[in-house]
Amino acid sequence: MFIKVTMVCLARRRHVLLLVFLIVLVPFCLFIFLADPDLSIEEKEITSKIAELRVKVKQLNFLHQERLQEVSELAIQLSNMLSSLKSNSSLIGASEEISEVQKLLENISSPGAVHMPSVHHFLPHLLYNPSSLKPSYQKTKGRNGVSMVLGVPTVKRAAQSYLLTTLQSLIQNLNQEEQNKTLIVVFVAETNLDYVLSVENEIETQFSSHVESGLIEIISPPASYYPDLTKLTPTLGDPLERFQWRSKQSLDFAFLMMYAQPRGLFYTQLEDDILAKPGYLTTMLDFAYTKIAANKPWLIIEFCQLGFIGKMFKSVDLPFLAQFFIMFYNEKPVDWLLDDVVTVKTCNPNINQKMCLEAKKAIWMQHRPSLFQHLGVHSSLNGKIQNLKDKFFGKMTLFYPHKTNPKFASTESSIASYGKHTLEGAYLGKGYFWGLYPKAGDHITFKYDPPINLSRYLFRSGNVEYPSDRFYNASVEILPAEMLDGEVTVTPDGYAIVGKFDKTGLAEGFINPKLFPISEIRLNIHSKSGNWVILSEVLIETKQES
């Protein structure tokens, strides 16, 4: 026992020496590089790396302090256990050794120290269940040490869910190097396990490779984490439903932040109904490291002006924020609490409002243009319409043109088009097709004369303004020159089924060359839709005859 405790103490000293060395070395190196205003590209890259190292040192120091606190708490418990063991008659012969170990533990645990408030003082119900702060469901590959953790909280919506669209946008706008630096944590803020598993299944089906690689994690909280919200007194004159919704949201954000805190250097709070710009991660990290290298302290960097979307934090600051949210979760909405945090840290009661705003801007930095945009109109609060858009995001891409599609002989659609949004225009890359309420039996057909050697197709439905206007139950079918018995499914009217639209409204696939040439491509609708439908991308690729 004595040898083990001694080794722990020596290991702690090595960590402390390493931290002291890094804390002294990093600012010195940074000063040398910043002293010369005419830095080369290589030197700027080194400066950025040093800024990154500074963040890593702070994160390492924070985790080290957390472990010390845990050791101290454990030492107190062990010391108490040893005290009870000394009085055990069967262990009288070992009392001297027990006393020696107790002295070592007392040096660690600081007996008689004042115990400061913890989460249990503000959420006392957590004391009754040791598992209240552990996810009740967790799908993880254990990815750690990333540059950025993206937190995506989601709840069950009465109307349209945008979660898959959000994840698709976040992932497709990261290159492979950026994906390796990122962890996306989907926090399903529901306690119904059946619903949580249904969300997990949708994500697993749509993004299986990214779940397997560890890029996406899925967690949900235990029911015992939440207090009885019905027993709380509403504040701010809010209706009971809204009060309970916003109080729970503050607790959700605190849980998600603390789960993400040890996993990466930075954390960005997102929502489940957003879009991202290409290369957003590199832009965010470069901006953060530039401010750190210039010794400009910040608490928040804002990459979207709406609510809590796109708010980036250093992971070492998350415990402070989570504690604040937990202390006042039933007093104000969480985005108001965030503003209160900044006010407390910057504003002297004796200064005027203008000076206060300037002081807040110094640590609540804004990046323009915005990198994230809110989509959809339905809030997670039932019945609330929230058609918000960030004016600094810039123009959104409503369709993806492909003007190299092969020439068609004709197009047909049993779905009535709206205004100038025609099928021909979508195929030719001039706009997008917008049709009214598709129903079972409706179809969209492209005919070719002469037939073509169709090698690949891609049809994207919905767009960023109307993500719900997509195909929900539709198949992609072709009319080949010759059917392959047993190799393809054939419709009663002689079309081969080669694909279908997924839950994000995308249909993509390759065609077996044995089916060449193809005279028709048909999109066949199998059920009635409560929305209109948009065809925002049509890509047809052909293979030249050898």
ABEGO torsion letter per residue (X at the ends): XAAAAAAAAAAAAAAAAAAAAAAAAAAAAAAAAAABABBBAAAAAAAAAAAAAAAAAAAAAAAAAAAAAAAAAAAAAAAAAAAAAAABAAAAAAAAAAAAAAAAAAAAAGBGBBBBBBAAAABAAAAABAAAABBABBBBAGBBGBABBBBBBBBBBABBBAAAAAAAAAAAABBAAAAAABBBBBBBBBABAAAAAAAAAAAAAAAAAAAAAGABBBBBBBAAABBBAAABBBBGGBBAAAAAAAAAAAAAAAAAAAAAAAABABBBBBBABBBBBBGAAAAAAAAAAAAAAAGBBBABBBABABEABGBBBBAAAAAAAAAAAAAAAAABBAAAAAAAAAAAAABBAABBAAAAAAAAAAABBBBOBBABBBBEABBABBGBBBBBBBAAAEBBBABBBBAABBBBABBBBABBBBEABBAAAAAAGAEBBBBBGBBBGBBBBBBBOBBBBBABBBBBBEBAABAABBBABBBBBBBBABBBBGABBBBAAGBBBAEBBBAAGBBBBBBBAAAOBBABBBBBBABBBABBBBBABBBBBBBBBX
